[in-house]
Amino acid sequence: AAERLVAPRPQRVINATGVVLHTNLGRAPLGQGAARAVAEAARGYADLEIDLETGRRGSRLGSVAGKLALLAGAEAATACNNNAAALVLALAALARGREVVVSRGELVEIGGSFRVFEIAAEAGVRLVDVGSTNRTHLRDYERAIGPDTALLLKVHRSNFELRGYACEASLGELVALGRARGVAVVEDLGSGALVDLRARGLAGLPPEAFVPARVASGADVVCFSGDKLLGGPQAGLAVGRAAAIEAMRASPLARALRLDKLAIAALDWVLTALLDERLDEIPVLARLLEPAGSVEARARALVEAASRAGVGAALALRVLPDRAPVGGGSLPGFELDTWVVEVDAAGGAGAPNADALARSLRGARPPVVGRIRADRLCLDMRTVDPSELSALADALALLARDATAASRDGVR
């Protein structure tokens, strides 16, 4: 217990789950360029809030906000420490003490049992829920607007789908209604991309994932996460109309929720890479856009490397096609084609089962986290970096030795 207490955390893990945005494994990994930018900012002093030309105090978010607004096609932008904070900041700045209208079908609960209406309460607004769980019409919003209504809220259902007898008002319809009645419109997109992934091969991706399209609909504020489809550090990003964004910046909460210099360094680097269209340098985007054939080749390379490392006959390794979710509460129902290495222990009744194999791999150095499918341990190669193949092969070799020993003990 003492060893676990003093061990450094978090530690690097090989993600073999196939879930590109695995919340429990830290969501978006940073590429080498972003990591170097963070290290450079961490090693010494930085021009965080100083204008080097004038020598006077500058803007902490000046560079990030400018690049973010440009990529999103928005009048202005700001950032804070996560998306829930961005939503709280938007609601507090634009509607504190007043009413916010939202569909009952969008009163979602996200990870950690946090619910939209609880977040809204912390922002000091009164939610007015309209419609039903499965059907909310534009007229429901229209009827709910009164003299104390400040805002119409649209929340992306990030971790479940609503199918069948269902309907909802579009963001464009809410914007038109808001303009006509003089109330603001905020969308909590949850996970949003600043590049059109559909145009780059992910045809099944829902169109609402593309932030510039949501901004073009005319919403006053669109909030989304930095460490999901953007591929950056944890951050809450808000883009939209200048007046609304300025109100968020001026809120006392903005300081309490602000980003530190390390997150700013990483975020600025990622935004610059997006502007330069260097998508291959952003691991999340590279893994989402990687052709399945390339993933298959990496799976076969692992089997060969494991054989060279001495796996032998103790483990049966098979390369199989599969599908995996994107994860991170990003794209419910959307899965990527992928390839896995299925791991099974030979040796009969005494051989370890899939749970035991998975537990052993989690104890490797570095730990390896796979997934279990149909009582078989699967190592999904979409989320395994080529540089990790050697370490993964060594972990399998150690697993093979343990499996052989367990099988012998079982026979005795």
BELRA-V817456 format. One record per helix or strand. SS is the DSSP state (a for helix, b for strand). FROM is the first residue (numbers start at 1). TO is the last residue. If there is no record, write none. Layout:
BEGIN
((SS:FROM:TO) (SS:FROM:TO))
END
This chain:
BEGIN
((a:2:6) (b:13:15) (a:23:25) (a:32:43) (b:50:50) (b:57:57) (a:62:72) (b:76:80) (a:83:95) (b:99:103) (a:104:106) (b:109:110) (a:111:113) (b:114:115) (a:116:122) (b:126:130) (b:135:135) (a:138:144) (b:149:155) (b:167:167) (a:171:181) (b:184:190) (b:193:193) (a:207:209) (b:210:210) (a:211:216) (b:221:225) (b:236:240) (a:242:250) (a:253:256) (a:261:275) (a:279:281) (a:283:289) (a:292:308) (b:315:325) (b:335:345) (a:348:350) (a:354:362) (b:367:369) (b:371:373) (b:376:380) (a:381:383) (a:386:411))
END
